[in-house]
Amino acid sequence: MIKAVRGTRDLLPPDTGLWNFVEQKVREVFARYNFQEIRTPVFESTELFARGVGEETDIVSKEMFTWEDKARAASEKTLSLTLRPENTAGVVRAYIEHNLEKTGLLQKLYYIGPQFRRERPQKGRYRQFYQIGAEVLGPATAGSELPIRDAEVVEMLTALLDAVGLKGWTLYLNSVGCPQCRPAYNEALRVALADVKDKMCGDCQRRAETNPLRVLDCKVPEDQPYIEALPKIADYLDEGCRQHFSEVRAILDTLAVPYTVNPRMVRGLDYYSRTTFEFTHGELGAQSAVLGGGRYDGLSEQLGGPQAPGIGFAIGEDRLVLALQAQQAVAVSPLKAFVAPLGAGTNRHALKLARELRAAGVAVDVGDESFRLKKSFETAEKLGAAYVVLVGENEIASDAFAVKELKSGQQTTVARGALAEFLGR
Ligand code: AMP
């Protein structure tokens, strides 16, 4: 038997109903906040992620699905391609490629789609997973650097989670400084790590030299006491970063958005500057982060584009759905009625009635005339239909149909013209 590849999975009904519910709700919220959808390719040149996400991150150093795309003709080059491990780099590439800065406006873009990372699979962690994300970026003259943008994005997230019905999340907030003040912090980390790194894991030993900030991402339990004792970034922020962060917090306070400052939260991607944040949920166990994001003021320039400060986030849709399921927020079956032909020659009448009801916007399913009454009712029950509509000889002759509500067992006769409205109530 051929099975789905390790770390990938099939999403089946009825779960897909909940996935669609989530996507529909978030699209509504995005529209209210004036975000529009962007769709970028699922694979890009490897260089985009190496330069955008950062060579020393876990993602780029060990989790990417990368392959050589061999030249087919002399005019083509052999390319190194990678399945996107995240979508911000792709969005910023598209922003640069299509000169979106020419509008002079903030670009407010959202995406929904699969991402790929070769991580060790477990509950809430997959090799193909789905993200719902958004980015706000644009020229500084459009205000893209200002704390109000950070606060608006974070506040929108509370509205997104509200709209899908997620309760009990925690918001962690931090500032990771900027290229002006981070070197001093990196140096302080390097000095502090020099004494302890020999007792830490191999990744930490290497990163202590190459990119000490990434040591803070380390999940190895034995390393945690050393990491807790390292210098805190808050003590190294320069005046600009300090003020920016305090303004973000002040706006969130005014909006009554609750958060906790977590000085260790530096997020696993190199492009972040200043604000970073994460929402966690208790129902998710070890993989507790439902979403993460932050500001990436230098990313566009790093990718060869114009100055385009920005901020964004990605919700892990798989985890959001898991958390909703843990809350028992299972989407109700949208099936209104099961249309049951009764007796020889009734199929076409049943299908005609179903066609009318469906055209009127009512979700119905149809049996066939070989079903006995009992089988029709059993099938309707299994499908989760609210009603059974019987299409027998008498009904056809009188153009009025026996309708039985499954829950109450109550039966009514409803004229053809009134049926869609009756079922839709
Ligand atoms: P990141 O792009 O690493 O900032 O991740 C943003 C969010 O995507 C995380 O908070 C998770 O909810 C989700 N996520 C990241 N990696 C995975 C994965 N391998 N499987 C499922 N969800 C993931």
Residues whose N, C-alpha, C, O or C-beta is under 5 A from the ligand:
A	BS01	AMP	E86 R117 E119 G124 R125 Y126 F129 A289 V290 L291 G292 A314 I315 G316 D318 R319
